[in-house]
């Protein structure tokens, strides 16, 4: 049976800050390696960008539980109901949804992961899966509570979502939002680097509105940049996703590759910075 302790929910309810990192690899050892550091509260499995199957979801969730890590999954918009329910069945404790544009979109998605009970009127029937101990089962109202406790996060990455941020943050059940500068830029018809100030201004507004409505804004940082980190803290952000498996590996390969290539060619060794995020 999956652990019924939702670590991320507990941290939110106690108003504590949270720290996560992204993983893309379904190999459970990657999740265990994050947990072994002892520094992270939960992992984000970025399923929007990675291949996976349902066996992988169970193994990732199981590995997280072994190290007292929380776990969320970032899912595509098109198949969000199916993947979200299967992830919860596997033991994931939160869902990060992408590409929503309106409060009505958000309300419909939250219904997809609330129990199909008299109390909640959602669309999630009790599953005979790892979450409830498979055939051993659990009390039905306990399942209702588990669905309510699933942490519900939404990307604000479309121009329409930004314009509807007040309404979205007013939807009952929204726990966190995260601004997506890359998709926001594309959806607005320009490149991020050409409109950086405008994009950062939009992000700041989203953070301000979220806090006003009691929704926690989450910030994603690609590296340990103290000045950027402090900027978000000063804005009231408590939740961070830092680095990521692919970005960190690429930065390491780039730095070491450049240094040792220079050495082989008789040049002075000088490490270079990691790849740009946008």
N, C-alpha and C positions, 0 to 999 in steps of 0.2 A: 504494500500500500504506500502511496506517496505520502510524504510528510504533510500533515494538515496545518503546520505552522507556516504562515505566510510572512516571511521575514521582512519583505519590503513593506507590506501593509502595517506591520508592527512599528517599523521605523517612521512611517508617515503618521500613524495615529499618535505617536509620542512626539511628533514634531522634530525629529532628529534629521540631520543632513544625511544624504546618501551618496555613495560613490560606486560607479559601475564601469565596466569596460566591455567593448564589443568582441565577440568571437564569431568567426565565419566557418570554422572547421567543425564537423560533426563528431570528430574523434573525441571521446569523453575525456581523454588525458589533457586536452587543451583546457577544458573547463576545470579539471582538477588542478592544473598548473596555476590558474588564476586563484583558485581557492587556497592553494598552498602558500601564497604570498601573505595571506592574512590581512590584506589591505582593503579588499573590495567587499561591498555589501551584496552585490548581485551581478550577474552577467546578462548581457543582451545578446541573444543569438539572432544575428541579422539574416533571417530566412528570406527576406526580400531579395537578397543578393546571392544566396548560396543554395546549392542543391542539397536536398535532404529527403528522408522518408520518415514514417511514423516510428520505426524502431529507433532512429536517431533521436527523435524528440524525447522518447523515454530515457534513453541513455544519457543525454545531456542533463535532463532534470534530475536523474538519479545521481549523477556525478556531482551536481551542484549541492544536493542535499547532504552528501557525504562530508562536505566541507562547510556546512551551515551557510551556504550561499543562497540568496534568492535568485530567481531566474525570470526573465521576460523574453518574449519573442517579437521581432519586428516582421510584420506580414504584409503581403501585397493586398491592394484594395480589391481586386477582382474576385479572389477566392477567400476572402477574409473570414467568412462565417465557418467554413469547413476547417481551415487551418487553425483558427482561434480555438474552436471547440476541441479539436484533436490535441492541440498543445496543452490545454487545460487538463484534458483527460490524462495526459502523460505526466503532469505534475508541474507545468509552468505556472508561475504565480502572477504574471502580468502580461498584458498585450500592448504593444506599441503599433497603432494603426496609422496607415499612410493615406495621403491623397484625398482626405475629406474636405468638403467645401462649405457645407452649411450645418447649422444646428440640427436640422432634420436628418442629415446623413449621420451625424454623431449619435443622435437618439436611436436611430434604427440599428446601428452597430452595437451599441450597449445592450439592446434587447437580445441580440444574438448570443450573448454570453451570460445573460441572466437566466435563472432556472424557469422552466415552464411550470410555475407553481401558481396557486391562487393568489399568493402575496405579491409576486413580482411580475407575472405575466410575460416572462421572457420566452425564448425559443430553444432552450437547452434542456433536453430530457436527461434523466439520470443515466449515466453511462456505465456499462459493465467493463470498466477499464482499470488501469493501475491506480487512478485517482481514488477510487472507492474500495480498493482491495480486490478488484476483479469479482469473482463469484461470491466472495465473502460479504460484499456489500457494506453499506453504512446506513444510518438513519437518514431518511429523506430530507428532513429539515436541516441536517448537518450539511448536506449537499447544497441546499439553498444558501446557507451561510458562506460556504466556500465560493460559490459563484459571486456573491456580493463582495467578498474580500478580494477577488481578482483585481489587481491594480490596472486601471484603465487609462492609457496614455494615448495622446493624439498628436501627430505631426501637424504643425501649422506651416504648410509649405506651398500652398496655392494662393494666388492673389485673392480669390474669392474667400478663402478661409481667413486670410488676414482682414479683409473687409468685414467679415462676420465674427471677428474674434470675441466681441462682447457677448453675442448670442451663444456661441460655442461654449464659452467659459461659464455660462449660466445653466448649461444642461446638467441635470442631476446625474451624478455618477462619474463625471469627468474628474480624474485625480490629478493628472499632469498634462502639460502640453510641452512640445519642443518645437522651436522655430527651425525650419529647414531652409537655409539661405540659398543652396544650390538650386533646388526645385523652384523656390520662390522667384529666383532670378530668371530662370528659363520660362516659367509661366507668365512672367511680366514682360518677356520679350527682349531681355538683354543679358549680357554676361556679368557675373558677379563682380569681377575685377574692375569693370567699367563703371559700376554703380555701388561701390562698396559702402559709401556713407549712407545712401538711401536704404540699402538693405539692412544695415546695422540699426538705423533709426526705426525701421519696421520691427525688427527683433526686440528692441527696447520697449516699444509700445506693447507688443504681445506679452512681455514679461510683466509690465506694469498692470495691464488689464487682468492677467491671470491672478496675480497676487491680490488685486482688489476683490476678485470673486472667490478667493479662498482656494484657488487651483494652484498647484505647485508647478512653476516653470523649471524645466530641465535644460541644462546647457551641455553641449557637446564640445569637448576640447580635444584636438589632435595631439597635443604635446603638453608637457609640464611647463607652461608659460605662466610664471607667477603674476605678471602684470595683468594678463587677460583674466586669470582666475580671480584676482582681487576685484577687477571691474565687475564681474558677475556677482560676486559676494556683496559688493556695495549696492547693487541693484536689487538685492534681496533673494537671489537664487541660492537654494540649499542643495539642489540635486544636480549631480554632474556625471556625465559619461566621458571618460578620458581615454585617449588612445584607441587602439583597436588592433586586433591580431594582424591583419593584412598591412595596415599602415606601419605598424611597428617593425614588422619583418622587412618591408620594403625599405624603410629608412635605414635599418641595420645593414641590409645587403648593399644599399647604395653607398653608405659611408665606408664600410669595410672594402667593398669592391674598388671604389675610387682610390682609397689609401694604398691598397696592395697592388693595384694596377700601376699606380705612380711609382711604387717601390720597384716593381719588376722592370719598369722602363727607365730606372735610374733617376727619377725625380724625387723631390722632397715629399714626404708623406704629409698629406693634409686632408683630414676628414671633411666631408661636405654635409650640408644640411639635408634633411629628409625631403621627400617629394611634396610639392604644394598640394593642398587638399582640394582646391577648386580650380 
